[in-house]
C-alpha cells in the first residue's frame, strides 16, 4: 500500500496581505517541521494577481522547500485548482483558501483517518468567524483539533442526510484520495467563476463508497464583506448570478437517466430541485434587474431550451395570462420582448 502523503492546493489572487497569516496557519499544522511524519507538498497557483503575491510567495519558498509556485493569467480559482490537481503527486489532497485559518493539527489528523479507515473522502466541520476574531484565533496557543467519533456513509447517504445543502459543499472542509478523484473525473467547471465548489463537491461525493464524517471543527471560514461571495455591490451580485445557468446545466448533467434505484431517484430529487432553483434565481435576476441585454437574454433562453432547461417557475404576465402560451419558455420570452414600460405609459397617455 502506498504510504500516506499530502498535497495542499491553494489558489491565490491578490493574496499578499494574507500570506503571513497563511504561513502561520500552515506552520501550526506541523507540516514544515523536519520531523513531519508524512511527505507534504504545497501547490500555490497565482491566478493573475496584480499585487506582489508572487514575490511574497517566492520569499516563502526560500523558508519552506515544500512550497511550489505556479502562475496563470486570471482564469478563476476553479481553473487554478484543476491545475493544482494535475500537478499534485501525493496520495491525498486538501484545498484551502488563502485568507482563512485551519485549526492546528487538522490536516495530519484527517490524513490518518483516511489511511486508517480506507475512505475515499473525509468531511469535517467548520465555523464562520468575522475579521475581528482573527487575532484571537491566531493567538490561541491551546486550540487543537478534537479527537472525535467518526461515522461512515456513502455519497448518496451524505447528500441525502445534508439535503444537498450548499454549506455542505465547500472544498476546504474535506480531504480526499487523489486516485479516487481522478477515477471519478472530479473537476471544477472552468466556466464557473462563482459557486464552483458546488459542482466539484457533488461530482466527488456522489460516487463515493465510503465517506468518513467528523463533527469536529477543523477550519475557520473568515467572512469578509468585500469577498467574492459577500460583496453586495450590484455589479458584483450580477456577475455572481450570471454564473447560475452554468451551475444549473452542470447539476442537470449529474442527474441519473434513467434512475435505476430508489437511491438514484432520491438523488435526482435533490439535483433537480437545486438545478431549478438556481435557474429560477437567474431568470428572476434577468427580468427584474435587467442584468443582461435583451439580445443576450434571448440567446441564453434559446441555449437553455436547446438543451432542455426551462425557467419552470417564472410567473405569467400580470394581465390576461390566458392569451399567452402556458410554457415557461414563452412566459419568459414574453417578458423579454414586451413593450418597455415607459413607452407603454406614453401610448396609454396619447390614447386617452
NUDOLUM-922298 format. One record per residue (C-alpha): residue in three letters; residue number from 1; x, y, z; chain. Coordinates in Angstrom, 1 decimal. Each point is the difference from the previous one (the first is absolute). Example, Ala and Ser with C-alpha at 12.3 -4.5 7.8 and 13.67 -1.06 7.14 Angstrom:
('ALA', 1, (12.3, -4.5, 7.8), 'A');
('SER', 2, (1.4, 3.4, -0.7), 'A');
***
This chain:
('UNK', 1, (0.0, 0.0, 0.0), 'A');
('UNK', 2, (1.2, 3.5, -0.8), 'A');
('UNK', 3, (1.1, 1.9, 3.1), 'A');
('UNK', 4, (-2.1, 3.0, 1.0), 'A');
('UNK', 5, (1.1, 3.3, -1.5), 'A');
('UNK', 6, (-1.8, 3.3, -0.6), 'A');
('UNK', 7, (-0.3, 2.7, -2.7), 'A');
('UNK', 8, (-1.4, 3.3, 1.2), 'A');
('UNK', 9, (-1.4, 2.2, -2.9), 'A');
('UNK', 10, (-0.5, 3.7, 0.6), 'A');
('UNK', 11, (-1.1, 2.4, -2.7), 'A');
('UNK', 12, (1.2, 3.6, 0.4), 'A');
('UNK', 13, (-1.4, 3.3, -1.3), 'A');
('UNK', 14, (1.4, 3.2, 1.4), 'A');
('UNK', 15, (0.7, -1.9, 3.2), 'A');
('UNK', 16, (3.1, 1.8, 1.1), 'A');
('UNK', 17, (-1.8, 1.4, 3.0), 'A');
('UNK', 18, (-0.9, -3.5, 1.3), 'A');
('UNK', 19, (3.3, -1.8, -0.5), 'A');
('UNK', 20, (1.4, 0.6, 3.4), 'A');
('UNK', 21, (-3.2, -1.4, 1.6), 'A');
('UNK', 22, (0.0, -2.9, -2.6), 'A');
('UNK', 23, (3.6, -1.0, 0.9), 'A');
('UNK', 24, (-0.8, 0.1, 3.7), 'A');
('UNK', 25, (-3.1, -2.2, -0.3), 'A');
('UNK', 26, (1.9, -2.5, -2.2), 'A');
('UNK', 27, (2.9, 0.0, 2.5), 'A');
('UNK', 28, (-2.4, -0.9, 2.8), 'A');
('UNK', 29, (-1.0, -3.2, -2.0), 'A');
('UNK', 30, (3.5, -1.3, 0.7), 'A');
('UNK', 31, (0.7, -0.5, -3.7), 'A');
('UNK', 32, (3.1, 2.3, -0.1), 'A');
('UNK', 33, (1.7, -1.9, 2.8), 'A');
('UNK', 34, (3.1, -2.2, -0.9), 'A');
('UNK', 35, (-1.7, -2.9, 1.9), 'A');
('UNK', 36, (-3.3, 0.3, -1.9), 'A');
('UNK', 37, (-1.2, -3.6, -0.1), 'A');
('UNK', 38, (-1.2, 0.1, -3.6), 'A');
('UNK', 39, (1.3, 1.5, -3.3), 'A');
('UNK', 40, (-1.9, 3.3, -0.8), 'A');
('UNK', 41, (0.0, 2.3, -3.0), 'A');
('UNK', 42, (-1.7, 3.4, -0.2), 'A');
('UNK', 43, (-1.1, 1.1, -3.4), 'A');
('UNK', 44, (-0.8, 3.7, -0.3), 'A');
('UNK', 45, (-1.5, 1.3, -3.2), 'A');
('UNK', 46, (0.2, 3.8, -0.6), 'A');
('UNK', 47, (-3.2, 0.7, -2.0), 'A');
('UNK', 48, (1.2, 3.2, -1.8), 'A');
('UNK', 49, (0.6, 2.1, 3.2), 'A');
('UNK', 50, (0.7, 3.7, -0.6), 'A');
('UNK', 51, (1.7, 0.5, 3.4), 'A');
('UNK', 52, (3.3, -1.5, 1.3), 'A');
('UNK', 53, (-1.4, -3.4, 0.8), 'A');
('UNK', 54, (2.5, -1.9, -2.2), 'A');
('UNK', 55, (2.9, 1.8, 1.6), 'A');
('UNK', 56, (-1.2, -0.7, 3.5), 'A');
('UNK', 57, (-0.6, -3.6, -0.8), 'A');
('UNK', 58, (3.6, -0.3, -1.4), 'A');
('UNK', 59, (1.1, 1.2, 3.4), 'A');
('UNK', 60, (-2.1, -2.7, 1.7), 'A');
('UNK', 61, (1.7, -2.6, -2.3), 'A');
('UNK', 62, (3.4, 1.0, 1.3), 'A');
('UNK', 63, (-1.1, -0.9, 3.5), 'A');
('UNK', 64, (-2.1, -3.1, -0.9), 'A');
('UNK', 65, (1.2, -2.2, -2.8), 'A');
('UNK', 66, (-3.3, -1.9, -0.2), 'A');
('UNK', 67, (-1.7, 3.0, -1.5), 'A');
('UNK', 68, (-0.3, 0.0, -3.8), 'A');
('UNK', 69, (-1.3, 3.2, -1.8), 'A');
('UNK', 70, (-1.7, 0.0, -3.4), 'A');
('UNK', 71, (-1.5, 3.0, -1.9), 'A');
('UNK', 72, (-2.8, 0.4, -2.5), 'A');
('UNK', 73, (-2.0, 2.8, -1.5), 'A');
('UNK', 74, (-3.2, 0.8, 1.9), 'A');
('UNK', 75, (-2.3, -2.9, -0.7), 'A');
('UNK', 76, (-1.7, -0.5, 3.4), 'A');
('UNK', 77, (0.8, -2.2, 3.0), 'A');
('UNK', 78, (-1.8, -3.0, -1.5), 'A');
('UNK', 79, (2.5, -0.1, -2.9), 'A');
('UNK', 80, (2.8, 0.6, 2.4), 'A');
('UNK', 81, (-1.1, -3.0, 2.2), 'A');
('UNK', 82, (-0.3, -2.2, -3.1), 'A');
('UNK', 83, (3.6, 0.9, -0.8), 'A');
('UNK', 84, (1.0, -0.8, 3.5), 'A');
('UNK', 85, (-1.6, -3.4, -0.2), 'A');
('UNK', 86, (1.9, -0.7, -3.2), 'A');
('UNK', 87, (3.3, 0.9, 1.7), 'A');
('UNK', 88, (-0.7, -1.9, 3.2), 'A');
('UNK', 89, (1.9, -3.2, 0.6), 'A');
('UNK', 90, (-0.8, -1.0, 3.6), 'A');
('UNK', 91, (-2.6, -2.6, 1.1), 'A');
('UNK', 92, (-2.4, 2.4, 1.6), 'A');
('UNK', 93, (-1.1, 3.5, -0.9), 'A');
('UNK', 94, (-1.2, 3.0, 1.9), 'A');
('UNK', 95, (-1.2, 3.4, -1.3), 'A');
('UNK', 96, (-0.3, 3.2, 2.0), 'A');
('UNK', 97, (-0.5, 3.8, -0.6), 'A');
('UNK', 98, (2.9, 2.3, 0.7), 'A');
('UNK', 99, (-1.8, 2.3, 2.4), 'A');
('UNK', 100, (-1.5, -2.6, 2.5), 'A');
('UNK', 101, (1.4, -1.9, 3.0), 'A');
('UNK', 102, (0.5, -3.7, 0.8), 'A');
('UNK', 103, (-0.4, -1.3, 3.5), 'A');
('UNK', 104, (3.5, -1.3, 1.0), 'A');
('UNK', 105, (0.5, -3.7, -0.7), 'A');
('UNK', 106, (-2.9, -0.3, -2.4), 'A');
('UNK', 107, (1.8, -1.3, -3.1), 'A');
('UNK', 108, (2.1, -2.7, 1.5), 'A');
('UNK', 109, (-2.9, -1.2, 2.1), 'A');
('UNK', 110, (-2.2, -0.5, -3.0), 'A');
('UNK', 111, (2.7, -1.5, -2.2), 'A');
('UNK', 112, (0.2, -2.7, 2.8), 'A');
('UNK', 113, (-3.8, -0.4, -0.1), 'A');
('UNK', 114, (0.0, -0.6, -3.8), 'A');
('UNK', 115, (2.9, -2.4, 0.2), 'A');
('UNK', 116, (-1.3, -1.9, 3.0), 'A');
('UNK', 117, (-3.6, -0.3, -1.2), 'A');
('UNK', 118, (0.7, -0.6, -3.7), 'A');
('UNK', 119, (-2.5, 2.8, -0.9), 'A');
('UNK', 120, (0.0, 2.0, -3.3), 'A');
('UNK', 121, (-1.0, 3.3, 1.7), 'A');
('UNK', 122, (0.0, 1.4, 3.5), 'A');
('UNK', 123, (-2.4, 2.9, 0.8), 'A');
('UNK', 124, (0.5, 2.0, 3.2), 'A');
('UNK', 125, (-1.7, 3.1, 1.4), 'A');
('UNK', 126, (0.7, 3.7, -0.3), 'A');
('UNK', 127, (-1.2, 3.2, 1.7), 'A');
('UNK', 128, (-0.5, 3.5, -1.3), 'A');
('UNK', 129, (2.0, 2.8, 1.6), 'A');
('UNK', 130, (0.2, 3.7, -0.5), 'A');
('UNK', 131, (3.2, 2.0, -0.9), 'A');
('UNK', 132, (0.0, 1.4, 3.6), 'A');
('UNK', 133, (0.6, -3.5, 1.4), 'A');
('UNK', 134, (3.1, -0.8, -2.0), 'A');
('UNK', 135, (2.5, 1.3, 2.5), 'A');
('UNK', 136, (-1.5, -2.0, 2.9), 'A');
('UNK', 137, (0.0, -3.2, -2.1), 'A');
('UNK', 138, (3.6, 0.5, -1.1), 'A');
('UNK', 139, (1.0, 0.6, 3.6), 'A');
('UNK', 140, (-1.8, -3.0, 1.5), 'A');
('UNK', 141, (2.9, -2.4, 0.8), 'A');
('UNK', 142, (-2.2, -2.6, 1.5), 'A');
('UNK', 143, (-2.3, -0.7, -3.0), 'A');
('UNK', 144, (0.3, -3.5, -1.5), 'A');
('UNK', 145, (-2.2, -2.2, -2.1), 'A');
('UNK', 146, (-2.2, -2.2, 2.2), 'A');
('UNK', 147, (0.3, -3.8, -0.2), 'A');
('UNK', 148, (-3.6, -0.6, -0.7), 'A');
('UNK', 149, (-2.2, -2.9, -1.1), 'A');
('UNK', 150, (-0.1, -0.7, -3.7), 'A');
('UNK', 151, (-3.0, -1.3, -1.9), 'A');
('UNK', 152, (-0.1, -1.5, -3.5), 'A');
('UNK', 153, (-2.3, 0.2, -2.9), 'A');
('UNK', 154, (-0.3, -0.1, -3.7), 'A');
('UNK', 155, (-0.1, 3.1, -2.2), 'A');
('UNK', 156, (-3.7, -0.6, -0.5), 'A');
('UNK', 157, (-0.7, -0.1, 3.7), 'A');
('UNK', 158, (2.1, 3.0, 0.7), 'A');
('UNK', 159, (-1.8, 2.2, -2.5), 'A');
('UNK', 160, (-3.4, -1.3, 1.1), 'A');
('UNK', 161, (0.8, 0.5, 3.7), 'A');
('UNK', 162, (1.2, 3.6, -0.7), 'A');
('UNK', 163, (-2.8, 0.7, -2.4), 'A');
('UNK', 164, (2.6, 1.0, -2.6), 'A');
('UNK', 165, (0.5, 3.3, 2.0), 'A');
('UNK', 166, (2.4, 2.5, -1.5), 'A');
('UNK', 167, (1.9, 0.4, 3.3), 'A');
('UNK', 168, (0.9, -3.7, -0.2), 'A');
('UNK', 169, (1.5, 0.3, -3.5), 'A');
('UNK', 170, (3.1, 2.1, 0.8), 'A');
('UNK', 171, (3.4, -1.4, -1.0), 'A');
('UNK', 172, (2.0, 1.2, 3.0), 'A');
('UNK', 173, (-1.7, -2.3, 2.6), 'A');
('UNK', 174, (1.2, -3.3, -1.5), 'A');
('UNK', 175, (3.0, -2.1, -1.1), 'A');
('UNK', 176, (-0.3, -2.6, -2.7), 'A');
('UNK', 177, (1.9, -2.7, -1.9), 'A');
('UNK', 178, (1.7, 1.4, -3.1), 'A');
('UNK', 179, (-0.3, -3.3, -1.8), 'A');
('UNK', 180, (-3.7, -0.1, 0.8), 'A');
('UNK', 181, (-0.6, 3.6, -1.2), 'A');
('UNK', 182, (1.7, -0.9, -3.3), 'A');
('UNK', 183, (-2.0, -3.2, -0.4), 'A');
('UNK', 184, (-3.4, 1.8, 0.4), 'A');
('UNK', 185, (1.2, 3.0, -2.1), 'A');
('UNK', 186, (-0.6, 2.5, 2.7), 'A');
('UNK', 187, (0.8, 3.4, -1.5), 'A');
('UNK', 188, (-0.9, 3.6, 0.4), 'A');
('UNK', 189, (-2.2, 1.5, -2.7), 'A');
('UNK', 190, (2.3, 2.5, -1.8), 'A');
('UNK', 191, (-3.0, 2.2, -1.0), 'A');
('UNK', 192, (-1.0, 0.5, 3.6), 'A');
('UNK', 193, (1.6, 3.0, 1.7), 'A');
('UNK', 194, (-2.3, -0.3, 3.0), 'A');
('UNK', 195, (-1.6, -3.0, 1.7), 'A');
('UNK', 196, (2.7, -2.2, -1.6), 'A');
('UNK', 197, (0.5, -2.1, 3.1), 'A');
('UNK', 198, (-3.7, -1.2, -0.1), 'A');
('UNK', 199, (0.4, -1.9, -3.2), 'A');
('UNK', 200, (3.4, -1.4, 0.8), 'A');
('UNK', 201, (-1.1, -1.3, 3.4), 'A');
('UNK', 202, (-3.1, -1.7, -1.4), 'A');
('UNK', 203, (2.1, -1.6, -2.7), 'A');
('UNK', 204, (2.4, -1.2, 2.7), 'A');
('UNK', 205, (-2.5, -1.2, 2.6), 'A');
('UNK', 206, (-2.8, -1.6, -2.1), 'A');
('UNK', 207, (2.0, -3.1, -1.0), 'A');
('UNK', 208, (1.7, -0.4, 3.3), 'A');
('UNK', 209, (-0.3, -3.4, 1.7), 'A');
('UNK', 210, (1.4, 1.1, 3.4), 'A');
('UNK', 211, (0.0, 3.5, 1.3), 'A');
('UNK', 212, (1.4, 0.6, 3.5), 'A');
('UNK', 213, (-2.1, 2.7, 1.7), 'A');
('UNK', 214, (1.4, 1.9, 3.0), 'A');
('UNK', 215, (-1.9, 2.6, 2.1), 'A');
('UNK', 216, (3.2, 1.6, 1.3), 'A');
('UNK', 217, (0.8, 3.6, -1.2), 'A');
('UNK', 218, (3.2, 0.0, -2.0), 'A');
('UNK', 219, (-0.4, 3.3, -2.0), 'A');
('UNK', 220, (-0.8, 3.6, 0.8), 'A');
('UNK', 221, (-1.7, 1.6, -3.0), 'A');
('UNK', 222, (0.6, 3.7, 0.2), 'A');
('UNK', 223, (-3.0, 2.0, -1.3), 'A');
('UNK', 224, (1.2, 3.1, -1.7), 'A');
('UNK', 225, (-2.5, 2.6, -1.3), 'A');
('UNK', 226, (2.2, 0.7, -3.1), 'A');
('UNK', 227, (0.4, -3.7, -0.9), 'A');
('UNK', 228, (-1.3, -1.4, -3.3), 'A');
('UNK', 229, (-2.9, -1.8, 1.7), 'A');
('UNK', 230, (-1.1, 2.9, 2.2), 'A');
('UNK', 231, (0.7, 3.2, -2.0), 'A');
('UNK', 232, (-3.4, 1.6, -0.2), 'A');
('UNK', 233, (0.7, 2.6, -2.8), 'A');
('UNK', 234, (-2.5, -0.4, -2.8), 'A');
('UNK', 235, (2.6, -0.7, -2.7), 'A');
('UNK', 236, (1.6, -2.7, 2.2), 'A');
('UNK', 237, (-3.3, -1.7, 0.9), 'A');
('UNK', 238, (-1.0, -0.1, -3.7), 'A');
('UNK', 239, (3.4, -1.5, -0.9), 'A');
('UNK', 240, (-0.6, -2.8, 2.5), 'A');
('UNK', 241, (-3.6, -0.6, -1.2), 'A');
('UNK', 242, (1.0, -0.1, -3.7), 'A');
('UNK', 243, (1.9, -3.2, 1.0), 'A');
('UNK', 244, (-3.2, -1.7, 1.0), 'A');
('UNK', 245, (-1.0, -1.5, -3.4), 'A');
('UNK', 246, (3.4, -1.8, -0.2), 'A');
('UNK', 247, (-0.6, -1.3, 3.5), 'A');
('UNK', 248, (-3.6, -1.2, -1.0), 'A');
('UNK', 249, (1.4, -1.8, -3.0), 'A');
('UNK', 250, (2.7, -1.6, 2.0), 'A');
('UNK', 251, (-2.5, -1.3, 2.5), 'A');
('UNK', 252, (-2.3, -1.2, -2.8), 'A');
('UNK', 253, (2.9, -2.0, -1.4), 'A');
('UNK', 254, (0.3, -1.9, 3.3), 'A');
('UNK', 255, (-3.6, -1.2, 0.0), 'A');
('UNK', 256, (-0.3, -3.8, -0.5), 'A');
('UNK', 257, (-1.7, -0.9, -3.2), 'A');
('UNK', 258, (-1.7, -2.3, 0.5), 'A');
('UNK', 259, (-0.1, -0.3, 3.8), 'A');
('UNK', 260, (0.4, -3.7, 0.7), 'A');
('UNK', 261, (-0.4, 0.0, 3.8), 'A');
('UNK', 262, (-1.8, 1.8, 2.8), 'A');
('UNK', 263, (3.4, 1.6, 0.9), 'A');
('UNK', 264, (0.4, 1.4, -3.5), 'A');
('UNK', 265, (-3.6, 1.3, 0.0), 'A');
('UNK', 266, (0.5, 1.7, 3.3), 'A');
('UNK', 267, (3.3, 1.5, -1.3), 'A');
('UNK', 268, (-1.8, 1.2, -3.1), 'A');
('UNK', 269, (-2.5, 1.8, 2.3), 'A');
('UNK', 270, (2.8, 2.1, 1.6), 'A');
('UNK', 271, (1.8, 0.6, -3.3), 'A');
('UNK', 272, (-3.1, 1.1, -1.9), 'A');
('UNK', 273, (-1.1, 2.1, 3.0), 'A');
('UNK', 274, (3.3, 1.9, 0.1), 'A');
('UNK', 275, (0.2, 0.2, -3.8), 'A');
('UNK', 276, (-3.5, 1.6, -0.2), 'A');
('UNK', 277, (0.6, 2.4, 2.9), 'A');
('UNK', 278, (3.3, 1.4, -1.5), 'A');
('UNK', 279, (-1.7, 0.3, -3.4), 'A');
('UNK', 280, (-3.0, 1.8, 1.5), 'A');
('UNK', 281, (2.4, 2.4, 1.9), 'A');
('UNK', 282, (1.8, 0.8, -3.2), 'A');
('UNK', 283, (-3.1, 0.9, -2.0), 'A');
('UNK', 284, (-1.5, 1.9, 2.9), 'A');
('UNK', 285, (3.2, 2.1, 0.0), 'A');
('UNK', 286, (-0.1, 0.5, -3.8), 'A');
('UNK', 287, (-3.6, 1.0, 0.0), 'A');
('UNK', 288, (0.0, 2.3, 3.1), 'A');
('UNK', 289, (3.5, 1.5, -0.1), 'A');
('UNK', 290, (0.6, 0.0, -3.8), 'A');
('UNK', 291, (3.3, -1.7, 0.7), 'A');
('UNK', 292, (0.4, -1.0, -3.6), 'A');
('UNK', 293, (-0.8, 1.8, -3.2), 'A');
('UNK', 294, (-3.2, -1.1, -1.8), 'A');
('UNK', 295, (2.1, -1.6, -2.7), 'A');
('UNK', 296, (2.3, -1.9, 2.4), 'A');
('UNK', 297, (-3.0, -1.2, 2.0), 'A');
('UNK', 298, (-1.8, -1.3, -3.1), 'A');
('UNK', 299, (3.1, -1.8, -1.0), 'A');
('UNK', 300, (0.3, -1.6, 3.4), 'A');
('UNK', 301, (-3.7, -1.0, 0.0), 'A');
('UNK', 302, (0.5, -1.7, -3.4), 'A');
('UNK', 303, (3.2, -1.8, 1.3), 'A');
('UNK', 304, (-1.9, -1.3, 3.0), 'A');
('UNK', 305, (-3.0, -1.1, -2.1), 'A');
('UNK', 306, (2.3, -1.9, -2.4), 'A');
('UNK', 307, (1.5, -2.1, 2.9), 'A');
('UNK', 308, (-3.4, -0.5, 1.7), 'A');
('UNK', 309, (0.3, 2.5, 2.9), 'A');
('UNK', 310, (-3.0, 2.2, 0.7), 'A');
('UNK', 311, (-0.7, 2.8, 2.4), 'A');
('UNK', 312, (-3.0, -2.0, 1.3), 'A');
('UNK', 313, (-1.1, 2.2, 2.9), 'A');
('UNK', 314, (0.1, 3.4, -1.5), 'A');
('UNK', 315, (-3.4, 1.7, 0.3), 'A');
('UNK', 316, (-2.6, 0.7, -2.7), 'A');
('UNK', 317, (-0.2, 3.6, -1.3), 'A');
('UNK', 318, (-2.2, 1.9, 2.4), 'A');
('UNK', 319, (-2.9, 0.7, -2.4), 'A');
('UNK', 320, (-1.9, -2.5, -2.1), 'A');
('UNK', 321, (2.1, -3.1, 0.5), 'A');
('UNK', 322, (-2.5, -2.1, -2.0), 'A');
('UNK', 323, (1.1, 1.9, -3.2), 'A');
('UNK', 324, (3.5, -1.2, 0.2), 'A');
('UNK', 325, (1.5, -3.5, -0.4), 'A');
('UNK', 326, (0.3, -1.8, 3.3), 'A');
('UNK', 327, (3.5, -1.4, -0.3), 'A');
('UNK', 328, (2.6, 1.6, 2.2), 'A');
('UNK', 329, (2.2, 0.9, -2.9), 'A');
('UNK', 330, (-2.7, 2.0, -1.6), 'A');
('UNK', 331, (-0.7, 1.8, 3.3), 'A');
('UNK', 332, (3.6, 1.2, 0.2), 'A');
('UNK', 333, (0.1, 0.7, -3.8), 'A');
('UNK', 334, (-3.1, 2.2, 0.4), 'A');
('UNK', 335, (1.6, 1.9, 2.9), 'A');
('UNK', 336, (3.2, 0.5, -2.1), 'A');
('UNK', 337, (-1.6, 1.4, -3.1), 'A');
('UNK', 338, (-3.0, 1.9, 1.5), 'A');
('UNK', 339, (-0.2, 3.7, -0.6), 'A');
('UNK', 340, (2.1, 2.0, 2.5), 'A');
('UNK', 341, (-2.1, 1.4, 2.9), 'A');
('UNK', 342, (0.8, 3.7, -0.7), 'A');
('UNK', 343, (-1.1, -0.4, -3.7), 'A');
('UNK', 344, (-3.2, -1.7, 1.1), 'A');
('UNK', 345, (-0.8, 2.8, 2.4), 'A');
('UNK', 346, (0.6, 2.5, -2.8), 'A');
('UNK', 347, (-2.3, -2.0, -2.4), 'A');
('UNK', 348, (-2.8, -0.1, 2.6), 'A');
('UNK', 349, (0.3, 3.7, 0.7), 'A');
('UNK', 350, (-0.3, 0.8, -3.8), 'A');
('UNK', 351, (-2.9, -2.3, -0.4), 'A');
('UNK', 352, (-1.9, 1.8, 2.8), 'A');
***
